[in-house]
Amino acid sequence: PKVYFLVFAVMRLTKPTLFTNIPVTCEERDLPGNLFNQLMKDDPSTVKGAETLMLGEMLTLPQNFGNIFLGETFSSYISVHNDSNQVVKDILVKADLQTSSQRLNLSASSAAVAELKPDCCIDDVIHHEVKEIGTHILVCAVSYTTQTGEKMYFRKFFKFQVLKPLDVKTKFYNAETDEVFLEAQIQNITTSPMFMEKVSLEPSMMYNVAELNTVDTAGESESTFGSRTYLQPMDTRQYLYCLKPKQEFAEKAGVIKGVTVIGKLDIVWKTNLGERGRLQTSQLQRMAPGYGDVRLSLETIPDTVNLEEPFDITCKITNCSERTMDLVLEMCNTNSIHWCGVSGRQLGKLHPSSSLHLALTLLSSVQGLQSVSGLRLTDTFLKRTYEYDDIAQVCVVSSEVKQS
């Protein structure tokens, strides 16, 4: 068998952890008396004044490889040592990371070292931000030339698993005003707490985003999760965002069909002694709601109105089809809602993707929460009628009686 002059040493670089001890104590009336308490106070690893806490003041060096999670930075120390009594030449050290989809070169330098004397070593530190889950193989290879001119080559493999740190689920809620509300549920599926440094939504080019995860207190914005945004193991937190179409896309927002891209979540956290991790989701997509050929939405409507007193609303009618329509508006009274105005009036031609606004007046003859219903739109070209009921709700209260 070949005798290799060089040997490998590969170690993962991780930060130390706080030392933990198991407190042993008893009551003073027990046989040991105050002996255990005094031993804990004299123990240099305990926190003075809080000896019964398991967390100590000392640091412990890593005893094993530990876990590596998606989004964290993998760091490793590679050392090649000359164990022989001869000088070797043209030493080339190469470190590759093999994943399920690609092979990455992590070597800091691709230049060969001219010579390596006995008992000397070549050191290298590699860093890589992990972007895939599953099996990873660190392939370390060394080639060199002996004094006799013989070319030598060998390599070693170091396998490790990359785990998933967070479970992210999303829900979409479509509003009548073309706004989209996104709820992101983020769960910590690791075994240690996380400090959530940032959870933000990067919207697509169609939308502007407003984060709804803060409250105003005394003129200052505070997180709804408190000043210390720690996420304990297996805990879940909900983040809410509101997306509004940009002005140049606002007119087309009501006629968008099929799947649309919303944006992507950017999550940054820290663990243990400030180790940073970052995840960015793929583009989030939602199925745009179907409005049929004609969409009717309310632009303005009062929350509360007086009984038997007229009030105004503003409707927006959008042609979502691919043809021009000639529309006629009809208003049908219900038991509680009565329309004021002329029914059966012509609205004129409405081209595809175009909209028009209507100011309408109505009154209610019944108190309580009443539903606005009874609008009918007829396309005279196809003789097709579109019915709109339960468009919105309004609270009807009794008007104040003036005393003479």
Secondary structure, DSSP 8 states (H G I E B T S, - for coil): ----SEEEEEEE----EEEE-------TTSTTTTHHHHHHHH-TTSBTTBTTSSEEEEEE---S---EETTBEEEEEEEEEE-SSS-EEEEEEEEEEE-SS-EEE--S----EEEE-TT-EEEEEEEEE----EEEEEEEEEEEE-TTS-EEEEEEEEEEEEE--EEEEEEEEE-TTS-EEEEEEEEE-SSS-EEEEEEEEEE-TTEEEEE--EEEETTEEEETT-SS-EE-TT-EEEEEEEEEE-HHHHTTGGG--SEEEEEEEEEEEEETTTEEEEEE---EEEE-----SEEEEEEE--SEEETT--EEEEEEEEE-SSS-EEEEEEE---SSEEEES-SSEEEEEE-TT-EEEEEEEEEESS-EEEEE--EEEEETTTTEEEEE---EEEEEE-------
